[in-house]
């Protein structure tokens, strides 16, 4: 089958545990694009943290960020989709995080903000993602539309917070996007919905798409795509939902998936 679009998660999928792109993955992505496959990075990251990865690979085009809240183009910065919510809808969340000493940041389509950068673990975290949030004194005064609100903390802190937020009956969607993160996004937002919208815009059938991911925030696109792929480092309940399991993020699983699904017997890597 000739697939026309490949949606690929970044952290834990395309990147190794030390945040590198293997040469095998780079070569496979460029070769797939040359074969006519639209490569769409699909991440919880903000645009500023996705663009350097596209530059390193050497490809351009649409990408999905903020866990599906924003779809934009790497060159034109055209916003194809933007789903958001108000800060006031999260007043209880902000007050809870302040009490529990859980770090918070929030994003508009292209910018990221936080109230503090004093903690060393917070500084290291942003450095990993090539992010430089702007400082704001009180996020509860913000009136702009938010596309994503993120908590950064320990697994124990976030497990407790996740249960607390469920009891608040919030008008937004709360999801674990990694062991150290909770992302809050618009209720209608997901990577799967963004993939569906982009495929329709590009006149590509979902049956002709591939989705490759590793975590719970990838499940929607893994189950929605024509073929869903999980890398070997994904949790078991994520792998159970996938059509295909490939090597881990540290072993160029993305290249393996593209080799098997796009190139068949031809060796691209």
DRENMAR-174136 format. One line per 5 residues: number of its first residue (from 1); their letters; for each residue x, y, z of N, C-alpha, C. Coordinates in steps of 0.02 Angstrom, whole numbers. Layout:
BEGIN
NUM = A = X:Y:Z:X:Y:Z:X:Y:Z  ...
***
This chain:
BEGIN
1 = XXXXX = 42:-60:0:0:0:0:44:62:0  23:114:-37:62:175:-41:35:226:9  68:231:66:48:280:116:69:350:94  28:400:112:40:468:89:59:516:145  49:497:207:65:541:263:87:499:323
6 = XXXXX = 140:522:356:164:488:417:167:539:473  126:530:524:125:573:584:170:541:636  219:578:660:271:548:703:281:589:766  271:557:823:285:589:887:361:602:893  379:649:935:449:668:942:482:634:1003
11 = XXXXX = 464:656:1063:498:632:1123:478:560:1140  528:518:1147:516:448:1161:501:406:1100  496:439:1042:481:403:980:535:418:927  536:479:903:587:499:854:655:510:887  655:540:946:717:555:980:737:499:1027
16 = XXXXX = 802:490:1036:828:442:1085:818:471:1155  834:431:1205:826:453:1274:870:513:1291  924:523:1253:966:582:1264:953:636:1211  892:634:1182:865:687:1139:904:697:1074  927:642:1045:960:643:979:915:611:927
21 = XXXXX = 926:631:864:894:596:808:948:553:776  938:488:773:988:445:744:995:459:669  1053:444:642:1063:453:570:1016:409:530  1001:349:556:954:305:522:885:338:516  863:369:570:798:402:568:798:461:519
26 = XXXXX = 851:501:521:855:558:475:852:534:402  891:484:387:895:460:319:827:432:296  794:395:341:730:365:324:677:419:313  677:471:354:627:524:347:637:562:281  699:577:265:712:613:202:694:569:142
31 = XXXXX = 709:505:147:694:459:92:619:451:84  582:448:140:509:442:136:479:503:104  504:562:121:479:623:90:492:622:15  550:598:-5:566:594:-77:520:545:-113  494:496:-75:446:447:-104:376:476:-108
36 = XXXXX = 366:538:-84:301:569:-88:260:565:-24  290:541:31:255:537:95:262:604:132  205:632:152:206:694:190:226:677:262  283:704:285:307:692:353:279:747:398  242:727:450:211:774:496:232:757:567
41 = XXXXX = 276:798:596:293:788:665:233:808:708  218:768:758:156:776:797:175:769:871  178:826:906:210:828:971:171:869:1022  187:857:1085:163:900:1138:204:964:1144  259:967:1108:303:1026:1110:271:1087:1078
46 = XXXXX = 299:1145:1096:281:1207:1063:319:1214:997  295:1257:951:330:1265:887:404:1279:893  424:1321:941:494:1339:948:538:1278:962  509:1225:990:547:1165:1005:542:1112:950  497:1122:903:490:1076:847:531:1098:787
51 = XXXXX = 532:1163:775:566:1189:715:639:1169:709  679:1171:764:749:1150:757:757:1076:736  709:1035:755:712:964:737:698:956:662  648:992:636:636:991:565:697:1016:525  728:1068:551:788:1095:518:844:1043:518
56 = XXXXX = 853:1008:574:906:958:578:894:901:529  831:880:523:814:827:477:822:850:404  804:914:393:808:942:326:743:937:288  687:940:324:621:938:292:580:997:316  528:1014:278:483:1069:297:412:1049:281
61 = XXXXX = 365:1085:311:295:1072:297:253:1082:359  192:1054:359:147:1060:416:172:1016:473  160:1041:534:172:999:593:119:1015:645  108:966:689:57:971:741:92:978:808  72:1027:848:106:1039:911:55:1048:967
66 = XXXXX = 79:1057:1028:36:1066:1087:-15:1009:1092  7:947:1077:-36:888:1081:-99:893:1038  -93:927:982:-149:931:935:-186:997:936  -168:1043:982:-204:1106:987:-189:1153:928  -129:1148:900:-108:1193:846:-77:1153:789
71 = XXXXX = -99:1168:729:-67:1141:669:-43:1201:628  21:1200:611:50:1258:576:102:1234:525  130:1281:488:178:1264:436:246:1292:455  298:1253:444:364:1271:467:393:1332:432  373:1345:370:400:1402:334:353:1463:335
76 = XXXXX = 290:1452:321:244:1509:316:216:1531:383  220:1487:434:190:1499:501:114:1507:497  85:1488:442:11:1486:435:-17:1441:490  -68:1464:525:-102:1423:575:-163:1391:543  -160:1326:534:-215:1290:502:-270:1274:554
81 = XXXXX = -249:1264:616:-296:1247:669:-269:1274:735  -314:1300:777:-294:1324:844:-354:1315:891  -347:1270:939:-399:1257:988:-376:1284:1056  -419:1320:1091:-396:1348:1154:-450:1353:1207  -430:1383:1263:-474:1390:1321:-448:1449:1362
86 = XXXXX = -486:1468:1414:-467:1526:1454:-429:1506:1517  -386:1550:1541:-351:1538:1604:-399:1533:1662  -452:1572:1661:-499:1572:1717:-532:1503:1727  -536:1463:1675:-563:1396:1682:-517:1350:1722  -454:1373:1733:-405:1333:1769:-386:1363:1837
91 = XXXXX = -427:1408:1862:-409:1440:1926:-396:1388:1981  -438:1338:1985:-428:1286:2036:-364:1248:2026  -345:1236:1964:-283:1200:1948:-222:1242:1969  -223:1306:1952:-167:1350:1969:-159:1354:2045  -213:1362:2081:-209:1367:2154:-184:1302:2184
96 = XXXXX = -206:1245:2157:-183:1180:2180:-107:1173:2170  -83:1191:2110:-12:1183:2095:31:1229:2139  7:1288:2153:44:1332:2197:49:1302:2267  -4:1271:2292:-2:1240:2358:45:1180:2360  46:1141:2306:84:1078:2304:154:1087:2275
101 = XXXXX = 174:1148:2259:240:1161:2231:252:1122:2166  203:1122:2123:209:1091:2057:221:1146:2006  273:1138:1966:289:1190:1917:237:1192:1861  221:1252:1839:171:1261:1786:198:1305:1731  177:1292:1669:185:1340:1616:124:1336:1570
106 = XXXXX = 116:1385:1527:60:1383:1480:83:1412:1414  47:1393:1361:66:1414:1294:8:1446:1257  23:1499:1220:-19:1522:1166:7:1486:1103  -18:1503:1045:2:1465:985:78:1463:976  113:1520:987:184:1522:972:228:1540:1032
111 = XXXXX = 198:1558:1089:238:1579:1147:223:1536:1208  273:1534:1253:266:1496:1316:281:1543:1374  245:1534:1429:251:1578:1488:253:1536:1552  288:1562:1602:288:1530:1668:298:1584:1721  284:1567:1783:291:1616:1837:361:1614:1869
116 = XXXXX = 397:1559:1861:462:1553:1894:508:1506:1857  573:1524:1857:625:1482:1827:680:1469:1878  666:1474:1942:719:1471:1993:744:1401:2006  700:1351:2002:721:1282:2017:768:1254:1964  820:1219:1987:870:1192:1940:840:1137:1897
121 = XXXXX = 795:1096:1925:765:1043:1884:721:1073:1829  690:1129:1843:650:1164:1793:694:1192:1738  750:1221:1756:796:1248:1707:823:1193:1661  840:1136:1691:865:1079:1651:811:1053:1604  749:1051:1628:694:1026:1587:685:1070:1525
126 = XXXXX = 683:1135:1534:674:1179:1476:733:1175:1428  793:1168:1455:852:1162:1412:847:1101:1366  821:1046:1392:813:985:1352:769:997:1292  718:1039:1301:669:1050:1248:683:1113:1207  741:1143:1218:760:1204:1181:709:1259:1191
131 = XXXXX = 679:1262:1251:626:1309:1265:650:1365:1311  627:1425:1299:643:1483:1341:579:1521:1356  542:1497:1406:478:1531:1421:488:1602:1445  437:1644:1432:437:1712:1457:409:1712:1528  436:1755:1571:414:1759:1640:353:1805:1646
136 = XXXXX = 306:1784:1687:246:1823:1700:233:1821:1775  210:1876:1803:204:1880:1876:146:1837:1902  88:1841:1869:29:1806:1894:-10:1780:1834  -6:1714:1821:-39:1687:1762:-115:1693:1765  -143:1701:1824:-216:1707:1829:-242:1774:1801
141 = XXXXX = -197:1820:1786:-218:1884:1756:-219:1880:1680  -197:1825:1651:-192:1818:1578:-262:1813:1546  -273:1852:1494:-337:1851:1459:-332:1820:1390  -271:1809:1365:-262:1779:1299:-287:1706:1299  -302:1682:1239:-322:1612:1231:-262:1566:1242
146 = XXXXX = -269:1516:1284:-217:1466:1295:-230:1407:1249  -176:1375:1226:-184:1313:1188:-160:1253:1228  -118:1265:1279:-94:1209:1321:-70:1236:1388  -85:1199:1441:-62:1214:1508:-28:1151:1534  34:1157:1559:73:1098:1577:97:1100:1649
151 = XXXXX = 92:1042:1682:120:1032:1749:183:989:1742  235:1008:1779:297:970:1781:312:952:1854  318:887:1867:330:865:1936:349:792:1939  350:765:1999:366:694:2008:305:652:1989  318:589:1976:264:543:1958:212:540:2015
156 = XXXXX = 235:540:2077:190:538:2134:147:601:2137  178:659:2128:141:722:2129:87:723:2074  106:700:2014:61:705:1958:5:653:1960  18:594:1987:-35:545:1997:-89:573:2043  -66:604:2098:-113:634:2145:-151:692:2113
161 = XXXXX = -115:734:2076:-146:792:2044:-198:769:1992  -181:717:1955:-228:692:1903:-294:672:1935  -291:638:1991:-352:618:2026:-390:679:2054  -353:727:2080:-384:787:2107:-420:826:2052  -389:831:1994:-419:869:1939:-482:834:1912
166 = XXXXX = -481:767:1913:-540:730:1891:-601:748:1934  -589:759:1998:-643:776:2045:-667:848:2035  -627:890:2002:-646:960:1991:-695:968:1933  -704:916:1893:-749:920:1835:-732:979:1790  -668:983:1770:-644:1039:1731:-673:1038:1660
171 = XXXXX = -681:1096:1629:-708:1100:1561:-654:1091:1507  -601:1054:1523:-544:1044:1479:-524:971:1481  -476:952:1440:-452:883:1438:-384:879:1474  -378:831:1519:-316:821:1557:-285:755:1536  -220:755:1518:-189:692:1497:-116:689:1520
176 = XXXXX = -93:628:1533:-23:618:1548:15:614:1483  60:661:1472:98:663:1410:169:637:1419  186:614:1480:251:587:1496:253:574:1571  302:537:1596:306:521:1667:310:583:1712  336:638:1685:345:699:1726:296:754:1708
181 = XXXXX = 247:740:1666:205:794:1640:130:777:1640  90:827:1654:19:827:1639:7:885:1592  -28:873:1537:-48:926:1491:-123:936:1496  -143:999:1496:-214:1017:1495:-227:1053:1429  -276:1028:1391:-291:1055:1326:-367:1060:1318
186 = XXXXX = -389:1091:1265:-460:1096:1250:-491:1026:1244  -554:1019:1265:-585:953:1266:-588:919:1198  -595:958:1146:-600:929:1079:-532:915:1047  -478:930:1084:-411:926:1056:-379:858:1069  -346:832:1018:-304:772:1024:-260:769:963
191 = XXXXX = -208:730:967:-166:720:908:-205:685:853  -251:640:872:-291:605:822:-337:652:785  -371:697:821:-415:746:789:-376:792:742  -317:813:765:-276:857:723:-252:821:661  -233:757:668:-213:718:610:-270:711:560
196 = XXXXX = -330:697:585:-389:691:542:-403:756:504  -399:812:540:-412:877:509:-360:894:456  -296:880:471:-243:894:423:-248:850:362  -263:786:372:-270:740:316:-327:762:270  -382:784:300:-438:808:260:-418:870:220
201 = XXXXX = -381:916:253:-359:977:219:-313:961:160  -271:910:169:-224:891:116:-255:842:66  -320:826:76:-355:779:32:-323:710:33  -305:688:93:-276:622:103:-323:581:146  -339:521:125:-382:477:164:-344:453:226
206 = XXXXX = -380:447:283:-348:421:343:-321:350:332  -352:313:286:-327:246:271:-257:247:242  -237:305:215:-171:312:184:-120:345:231  -135:345:296:-90:376:345:-58:325:392  0:344:417:37:306:468:43:352:529
211 = XXXXX = 36:324:589:50:362:650:97:321:693  150:354:717:201:320:757:209:357:823  201:321:879:206:354:944:228:308:999  230:335:1060:255:296:1117:216:304:1181  169:353:1184:139:366:1250:64:377:1244
216 = XXXXX = 32:387:1302:-41:390:1303:-69:447:1262  -33:502:1257:-57:558:1215:-51:543:1141  -22:486:1123:-18:465:1053:-72:416:1034  -111:392:1083:-158:339:1070:-211:358:1018  -236:419:1022:-288:440:975:-264:435:903
221 = XXXXX = -203:458:890:-181:455:820:-160:385:800  -135:345:848:-116:276:833:-177:236:812  -233:247:847:-294:208:831:-332:238:772  -321:301:757:-358:333:702:-325:324:634  -260:319:633:-223:315:569:-239:249:533
226 = XXXXX = -222:248:469:-230:187:430:-192:129:461  -132:144:486:-94:95:524:-60:131:582  -70:106:642:-41:135:702:19:96:725  73:131:740:136:99:758:158:123:827  179:77:869:208:93:934:280:70:935
231 = XXXXX = 324:112:964:393:92:973:397:46:1035  450:7:1039:454:-46:1090:457:-19:1161  477:43:1170:480:73:1237:413:99:1261  361:93:1222:294:116:1242:267:72:1298  223:98:1341:189:56:1391:149:1:1356
236 = XXXXX = 139:-54:1391:106:-112:1362:36:-95:1337  -2:-54:1374:-70:-40:1353:-72:6:1292  -18:42:1277:-13:79:1215:3:31:1158  51:-14:1170:69:-63:1118:10:-108:1098  -33:-122:1147:-91:-165:1132:-138:-133:1081
241 = XXXXX = -139:-67:1078:-183:-31:1032:-153:-22:962  -88:-36:955:-53:-25:892:-62:-85:844  -57:-71:780:-58:-123:729:11:-154:719  62:-117:737:131:-139:724:176:-114:781  220:-157:805:270:-139:855:338:-140:821
246 = XXXXX = 377:-87:831:444:-84:801:495:-74:857  558:-67:838:612:-57:886:601:6:927  638:12:981:630:69:1027:656:134:996  643:188:1031:668:254:1010:744:256:1007  777:215:1049:851:214:1050:879:171:994
251 = XXXXX = 836:133:961:858:87:909:827:103:841  813:167:829:787:191:765:722:157:744  675:154:791:611:123:776:572:157:721  579:224:716:545:260:662:571:238:595  636:230:589:666:207:526:641:137:509
256 = XXXXX = 636:94:559:610:26:547:539:28:521  497:70:552:427:74:530:423:98:457  461:150:440:459:175:372:487:125:323  539:89:343:568:38:300:516:-15:283  479:-37:334:430:-90:323:367:-67:287
261 = XXXXX = 345:-6:302:280:16:276:285:57:211  341:92:201:347:135:142:391:103:89  446:73:111:496:50:62:493:-25:48  461:-63:91:456:-134:79:524:-167:75  539:-199:20:602:-234:12:660:-188:-5
266 = XXXX = 644:-126:-26:698:-79:-43:733:-56:21  797:-52:20:835:-31:79:847:44:77  814:80:124:824:153:127:872:173:183  886:127:229:928:145:286:990:101:290
***
